[in-house]
C-alpha cells in the first residue's frame, strides 16, 4: 500500500513570540501600504476609497494566506474555524484565503526538525527508534506527522508539535483577530467573540498532547468491541509534551471510498454517522474535527481508522438532551417544538420576526427530510438546496448569529459527515439508524 504524501513546502516555523509578532506586524504593514497606495489611486480617479476593496486585492489575498500558513498554530486554526462557522456570510476573497488555509501547511526544515526531536527526547533521541522517516506524512496547524519504527520493532507514527506554537496561542489569536477586524475582512455585524473563544479553547486542547493521548486511549477502549473501527494504540513511553506517539495503522484516504462497491460505501458511512450518534447520546464524548484526513479506511476489511483526537471534548447533559428533543420534534414534524428546541440550544435568537422564524424552520425541515427514509447522498439534491437556502439566510443580517461553542462543534461534525457521505456517494438508511434514539427519552444516556 503506497502512502500518499503532501507536496513538500519546507519553511522554519517562527518559534518566539517576538518573531511571530514581527511576522504579523510585517503583514499588517504591507497591507497598510497597499491600502494607502490603492486609496491614492482611487482618489486620483475621483472615486471614494472603500477599505474592503483596497485590502482584498489578489496580491493581498495571496500574501495573507501565505503568511498565516507560515505561522501555523493559532492564526491558521482561526482561519479554519472562521471558514467553517461563517462561510456563507464571507466575501469570496476571504473565503479563498480560508480555503487555502484548510489545504496548505509548510513543513519544518531538517535542522528545525532535529531541534524539535532533541527537545522532546534528548540528544540521544535516535536510540528510541530503529528508524525515523524525516519526510512527514502530513502537516497541519499544530504539528506534523512522521512514520517511525520504535526500538521494540513496532511501526509507529509520531506527531511533533511546531516550536513556539503552544506558548503563542493567545497572542497569535489576539493579533490575527485584530488584523481581521482592522482589514474589514469580517462583516461588522458578526460577533467574533464566540469563534475567538472556541478557537482559543480548541487550540489549547489540541496543543496538549498528553490530553490527546488520554482521549485516544478512551476511544480505543470505547470501541474495542466494534470491529468496524480501528483506533491507534497510544504509546506514552514514546510521547512527550511536544511529541505524541501511537501505532501505525495502514489505511487509504477516506475519499477513496468513492471507488468502492456501493455496499461498502454505504456500510462505512452508516458506521460513521452511527458513531456520531453514539458520541452524542451514549459516550457524551466526541471527536469534533470533521477534517477528512482524520478518517481512513481499509479496502480489504472495510474497517475505518480513526485518527487525531486533539479536538475531543465532553458533551454536557443539557446539549445531549436538547438535541434529543430537537430530533424527536423534527421526526414528528412539529415546527413549534423544533423552534423551541433550536432556541433552547441557542441555534437561533428568541424574538425573531415571523418571516425569519419561517425561513429558519423551512431550512430545518429540509434537514429532517433526510431522516424520513433512506437517503442516497449521490443522487439527492438536498445538499444543494440547503446550501442555497443557507446563503439566502446568510444575506439576512438579523439572522447573523453564531451559536454557543458546545452546539457549534457538534454541527461542524454533523456537517462534515454529511459532506463526506456526498463525496463518496453513500446511501444511508436513517430510519433504521435512528430507531433506538427515536424511542429514547431525554434526561439520561441513550441506551443506558
N, C-alpha and C positions, 0 to 999 in steps of 0.2 A: 504494500500500500504506500503510495508516494505522498509525502507530506507537502501540502501546498503552502508556500511561504510568501509573505508580502514582499513587494519590492523594497530593497534596502535604501533607506534615506538616513544616513548617519549624521548626527549633529549633537554635540555635547549639550546636556541639559543644564541651564543656569542653576547652580546649586545654592547660592547665598541669597538672602532676602534683598540685599543691595543690588546684586546683578539682575535679579528678577524685576525689581522695581525699575532699574535702568532700562530693561527691555520694554516694559510697558510705557515708561516715560518717553522713550525714543519713538515708540509707535504713536503716542499722542502728539508729540512734537511734529512728526512727519505729517500726520493728518491735519494738524492745525495749519501747517504750511500749505498743504493742498487747499484747505478751505479759504485761506487768505488769497491765494492765487486765483482760485475759482471765483471768489466774490469780486475781486478786481475786474476780472474778465466780464462777469455778468453786469457790473455797473457800467463798464465801457459800452456794453450793448444796450444800455438803457433798461436793464431788467432788474427786478428786485431779487437779491440773492436768497435762496432757500437752503437752510443748513442740511436738510436730509439729502437734497440733490448734490450738494457740494461734497458731503462725506462719502456717499455711496457711489463713487466713480468706479469703473472697472479696476483701475490700478489700486485704489484703496481697498476694495473688496479682497483682492489677492493678498495685499500686504497684511490685512487684519487676520485673515485665515492662516497665513504662513507664520505670523508671529505667535498667535495663540497655540498653533500646533507645535512650534518650537518649545514653548514653555511647558507644555503638557499640564498635568496637575489640575489645579482648581480652575484656571482660566479655560482650559479645554473642556472640563466637565460642565462648567456653567454654560458654555455654548451648546453642549449636547443636550442639557436639560431644557434650555430655552427652546431649542428646536422641537423637542417632543411635547412640551407643555403649552406652547403658544404658537405653534406653527401656522395655523390658519389665519393668524392676525398679523403676521410679519410681512414687511415689504420683501419682494422677491430677491433683492440684493442680499439682505441679511439672511434669508433662508438659504441662499447659496453658500454663504460663509459657514453657516452652521452645519449644512450637509457635508461640506468638506471636512469639518472638524470631526464628524462621526466616522469618516473614512480614512483620515490621514493621521499619521504619527511618525515622528522621527525615531530612530533607534540610537542608543548610546554608541559612541566610537569605542574601539578596543581599549584604549588607555583608561577611559572613564569606567568601562565595564569591569576592568581589573580592580580599580579602586573600590567599586561597589562590592565586589566579591570579597575583597580583603576586609572591608568594614563589617561585612556580615559574618564571615567565618574565620578571619585572621589571615596572617600572611601565608600560612600553610593550607589554604583552602583546597588546594589540589588533592590533599590526602583524603578529603571527604568523598571524592568521586574517582571512579575508574576512568571516566571520560566526561567532558563537558563541551557541548557544541556552542561556540561563541556566536554563531549566527542565530538570532532569535526566531522562534516560531511565529510570534506576534508581538505587536507593540501597541500600547493604549495610553490612556491619560495618566495612569498612576505608575505603571511599570511595564516591563517586557518579559516574555516567557522564553525559557531555554530548555532544550532537551539535555538530559544528562544520564549517566549511569552511576548509581550510588556505589559506595565501596563494597557493599554486600551483594552487588550484582543486579539489584532491582532497577529496571528502567523507570526514570522519574522525569518530571518537569519541575523547573524551579522558576518561580515568579520573582523577579528582582525589582525593587522599588527604586524609582528615579531619585537621585540625591537631592535633598532640599525640598522635595515636594510636600512632605508631611508638615514640616515646620513652617511652610509658607502658605498653607491653605487659607487662613483668614486674611492675610494681607493680599494675596493674589485675588481672592474673591472681591475684596473691597476695591482694589484697583481696577479689575475688569468691569465691575458694576459701574464705577464712576465713569469709565471710558464709554460704556454703552449709553449711560444717561447723557453725558456731555454731547455725544455724537448725534443724539436723536434717533438712534437705531431702533429703539423700542417706542411704541405708542405711549404718550404721556399718561393716558388714562389707565394703562395697565400697571397694576401694583407689582413691582418686582420683589417685594418683601417675602412672600411665601416661597418663591422659587429660590431666592437667596438663602433663606433659612434651610430649605431642603438640600440645596447644593452643599452648604456648609456641613450639615449633619451627615450627608451621604459620603462626602469626601473624607471626613474624619473616620467614619466607619470603614471605608474601603482601604484607607491607609493603615489600618490596624490589622496587620497580618495575623496576629495571634487570635483575634476575634474571628477572622475569616476561617482560619484553620478549625476553630471550635464549631463554627456553623457548618463547615464541610463534614466534620465528624458527626454532627447531629443529623444531617440529611442522610449520611451513609447508614446510620442506624435506623432512621425512619423508613427508608426504602429497602432495607436489607432483604425483606421478603417479597419484593416486587421485581420479578425477573425482567420486566420491560426496561428497567433503568439501571445505569451504571454510574456510581458516584466514586470519584478517585479516593484512594486511601491517603489520609493526611500523614505526612512524615514529620512529626515535631522534632525528631532528632536532627533533621537536616534543615530546619526552619530557624529563623532569627527575626529580629524586629524589621529588617529590610529584605527578608527572603522568606518565601513560602514554598515548601516542597511537598509534592504529592506523587502518587503513582502515575505513570504514563499510561493513558488509555487510548489505544489506536482506534481511530474512527474517521469518518468522512464528514465534510461540512454538511450541515443540515439542509442547505439548499439543494444538494444533490438528490434529496428525496424526490424531487420533481421527476427524476428519471426512473424511479422505482415503479413496480407494478401497483395498480390502484389500491389493492387491498393492503399493501404495506404502507402506502401513504396515509390511508385512512386510519389504520391502526396506530401509527406514530402520532398523528395529530390528536386522535381521540385520547391517547395516553397523556399527552402534554396538557391538553385542556382539562382532562380529569385530574391531573396532578395539581393544576392551579386551583381547582375547586377544593381539593384536599388541603392544600396550603392555607386557604382562606377559612374553611369551615371546620377542619379537623385538627391540622397541625398548629394553626394560629402562628405560623412561621412561614415566610415567603421569600424566595429569591426574586427580587423585584426588577432586575435588569433584563429587558426582553431582547437585548442585542443577539442577533442570530449567531454570533461567534461563541456564545455561551452554551450552545446546543450542538451536538454532533451525533452521528448515528452509524451503526454497523450494518452494512448491507447483508452480511452473511447471517445475522441473527435478528435484525430488525430492532435491536436494542438502541436506546437513546442514552448518550453520555452527557451528563450534566456537569458544567464547568462554571467556575467563578462565583463564589458565594460571598463576595465582599459587600454586595448590596442587599444581603439578607436582613430582614427586620421582622420583629414580632408584630402581631396583629391584635389590637385590643378587642375585647368582647363587644364594645359599642359598634365598632366598624364591621365586625363579622355579622352581628345581629342585624345591623342596619342594611347590609347587603342581602341578608336572607329575606328581610321584609320587602326590599326592592324586588328581589327575584319572585317572591310569591305574588306581589302586586302586578308585576309585568306579565307573568304567566296567566293571571286571572283577567288581564286586560282592564284593570281597574285604574283609570287615569288619575283619579283623585288620590288613591293610595300611592301610586307611582310618584306623583308630585310631592306628597307628604314625605315619602322616603328620600327623595332627592334633596328636599330642603333639610331634613334631619341630618343627612350626610354632608350638607353644605356644598353639594354639587351646584345648586342654584340658590340665588339670594331669595329671601322671602319678600313678598310685596311687589312682585313684578306685575307689569301691565298684563291684561288678559291676552293680548296678541303675542306677547313674549312667552307667557306660560304655554300657550298653544303651540308655538314653534318648538319649544324645548320638548314638550310631551310628544309631538309628532315625531321628532328625531328619536326619542326613547322608544317609541312604538316600533320604529324601523328596526332598532336593535333587538327587540323582543321577537320580531318576525323570525329571526334566525333560530330562535329557540323553540318554535312551534312544530318543527319537523326536521328530518334530516336535511342538512344544508350542504350543497355541492359548491364549495368555495370557488372552483374553477369556472363554473357556469353562471353563478349568481351575479347580478348587477347591484346587489345590496351595498357592497363596499363603496362603489362609485356614487350611488345615490346618497349614502351617508356622508361621503366626502363633500359632495356638492351642498348638501343641507348644512353641514358644519361650516362651510365657507360663507354661506348666507347668514348664518347665525353670528359668525365672526365679524360680519360687517355691521352688526347692531351693537353700538358701543355700550348700551345699557346692560348688555349681556356679558360684557367682558369681565370675567371672574375666574380667578384661579382657586380651585378647591384646596382644603387643608392637605398637608403633605401625606397624611395617612390614607386619604382616598385617592390622592394624586398618583402615588406609586402603584396602587392597585390597578387603576385604569390604564396606566402605562403598560403594565404587564399584560392585561387583557387585550389591549390594542395591538401589542407586539405579537401575541399568539394568533390574533385574527389575521394580521399581515402575513405571518408565516404560513398559515393554512391556505391563504390565497396564493402565495408564491409557489407552494409545492403542489397545489391543485388537489386538496384532500376533500373528502366527503365525511361529515361528522353527524352522527345520529344524536342530536341534542336531547330529544325526549328521553332516550334510554340513559344518557349520561347524567341528566338532571333528576331522574326519578327519585333517587334517595334523598335529595335535598328538597325537592318539591313537597315531600311528606314531612320533612323535618320541622321542628319548632325552634323559634329563637330562644335565647336565654341559656344555651348550653352548647357544647361541642356537637356538631353534626356527627351522627354515627356513634356518639358516646353513650 
